[in-house]
Amino acid sequence: MPARSALGHTAGRERVLAFQFAGGASSALSPGGQWTCFDIAEMSEVELCDGRWHAGRSHSQPQHCVADVDLDVNPDSPSGPKRIAQSRKTKR
């Protein structure tokens, strides 16, 4: 399954695979950021940042973070998510 932001469950735990480019991490972040698997129940002080979308350079590696994908940002997701995120269009 190519890596893109995915939300769902693994072994009964809510998890998210996201591209982390700032904030605390259990190990040093790669320059520019890296894909990180988070247990949602253990997350705190999460902030929405203004600016461009960070998604990394490659979406070709299989992801093993989320076993049962509920929502996937990848429109070409092979993981069989229950929903695919739709891009927002601004109404004028």
Sequence and secondary structure as in RCSB ss.txt:
>XXXX:A:sequence
MPARSALGHTAGRERVLAFQFAGGASSALSPGGQWTCFDIAEMSEVELCDGRWHAGRSHSQPQHCVADVDLDVNP
DSPSGPKRIAQSRKTKR
>XXXX:A:secstr
 B S EEEEETTEEEEEEEE SS  SS   TT EEEEEEGGG  S     S     S   SB  S SEEEEES T
T SS  SEE        
